[in-house]
Amino acid sequence: MTRTVPNNERSQATIGKLSTKKYAALCVLGGEVAYFLCLLGGFIPMRNAEATKLHQMLFETLPGFAWFSVGSVLIGSAYVFVFAWIAGWYIAWMHNASLKN
């Protein structure tokens, strides 16, 4: 025999759950904004030469990244997209899995 669940119980079961797609998309948005802000930070002239060089060297740890290259900026953006999507999806999935059904 199947038990029908009233609407109020069904909605209470989904309270607190995250949408994996929406959460992952928000993580991608935040990651891309941070990526481009950090790229722009590499051109701030207020730092000394060593700090600027370190900032640029950190970005060059991304495979295929080179300064003043549009292609490498797009590759870096693709890396951020993929890793932020995976991280956002995983975090939302772990959160939802930890809730009682």
C-alpha positions as CSV (number, residue, x, y, z in Angstrom):
1,M,0.0,0.0,0.0
2,T,1.3,3.4,-0.9
3,R,1.1,6.3,1.4
4,T,0.3,9.6,-0.1
5,V,2.3,12.5,1.3
6,P,0.4,15.8,1.8
7,N,1.9,18.9,0.1
8,N,3.0,20.4,3.3
9,E,5.1,17.4,4.3
10,R,6.6,17.1,0.8
11,S,7.6,20.8,0.9
12,Q,9.2,20.3,4.3
13,A,11.3,17.4,3.0
14,T,12.8,19.7,0.4
15,I,13.5,22.7,2.7
16,G,17.1,23.3,3.0
17,K,18.2,21.4,-0.1
18,L,20.3,23.2,-2.7
19,S,19.8,23.1,-6.4
20,T,23.1,21.6,-7.7
21,K,22.8,23.4,-11.0
22,K,22.0,26.8,-9.5
23,Y,24.7,26.5,-6.8
24,A,27.3,25.4,-9.3
25,A,26.4,28.3,-11.7
26,L,26.7,30.7,-8.8
27,C,30.1,29.3,-7.9
28,V,31.2,29.7,-11.6
29,L,30.0,33.3,-11.6
30,G,31.9,34.1,-8.4
31,G,35.0,32.2,-9.7
32,E,35.0,34.1,-13.0
33,V,34.6,37.5,-11.3
34,A,37.5,36.7,-8.9
35,Y,39.6,35.4,-11.8
36,F,39.3,38.6,-13.8
37,L,39.7,40.8,-10.7
38,C,42.9,39.0,-10.0
39,L,44.0,39.4,-13.6
40,L,43.4,43.1,-13.4
41,G,45.3,43.2,-10.1
42,G,48.4,42.1,-12.0
43,F,48.5,45.5,-13.7
44,I,48.3,47.6,-10.5
45,P,51.4,49.9,-10.5
46,M,51.3,50.5,-6.8
47,R,53.3,47.4,-5.9
48,N,57.0,46.9,-6.1
49,A,58.5,45.0,-8.9
50,E,59.0,41.8,-6.8
51,A,55.3,41.7,-5.8
52,T,54.2,42.2,-9.4
53,K,56.5,39.5,-10.6
54,L,55.2,37.0,-8.0
55,H,51.6,37.8,-8.9
56,Q,52.3,37.1,-12.6
57,M,54.3,33.9,-11.7
58,L,51.3,32.6,-9.8
59,F,49.1,32.9,-12.8
60,E,51.7,31.3,-15.0
61,T,51.3,28.1,-13.0
62,L,48.0,27.5,-15.0
63,P,48.9,25.3,-17.9
64,G,49.1,27.3,-21.1
65,F,48.9,30.7,-19.4
66,A,51.1,33.6,-20.6
67,W,50.6,37.3,-19.9
68,F,49.4,39.6,-22.7
69,S,47.8,36.7,-24.6
70,V,44.0,36.6,-25.1
71,G,44.1,32.9,-25.8
72,S,45.7,32.1,-22.4
73,V,43.2,34.3,-20.6
74,L,40.4,32.4,-22.2
75,I,42.1,29.1,-21.3
76,G,42.4,30.3,-17.7
77,S,38.8,31.3,-17.7
78,A,37.8,27.8,-19.0
79,Y,39.8,26.2,-16.2
80,V,38.1,28.4,-13.6
81,F,34.7,27.5,-15.2
82,V,35.3,23.7,-15.0
83,F,36.8,23.6,-11.5
84,A,34.2,26.0,-10.1
85,W,31.4,24.0,-11.6
86,I,32.7,20.8,-10.2
87,A,33.3,22.3,-6.8
88,G,29.9,24.0,-6.6
89,W,28.1,20.8,-7.7
90,Y,30.0,18.7,-5.2
91,I,29.3,21.1,-2.3
92,A,25.6,21.2,-3.1
93,W,25.5,17.4,-3.5
94,M,27.3,16.9,-0.1
95,H,24.9,19.4,1.6
96,N,21.9,17.7,0.2
97,A,23.2,14.2,1.1
98,S,23.7,15.2,4.7
99,L,20.1,16.2,5.2
100,K,17.6,13.7,6.5
101,N,15.0,12.5,4.1
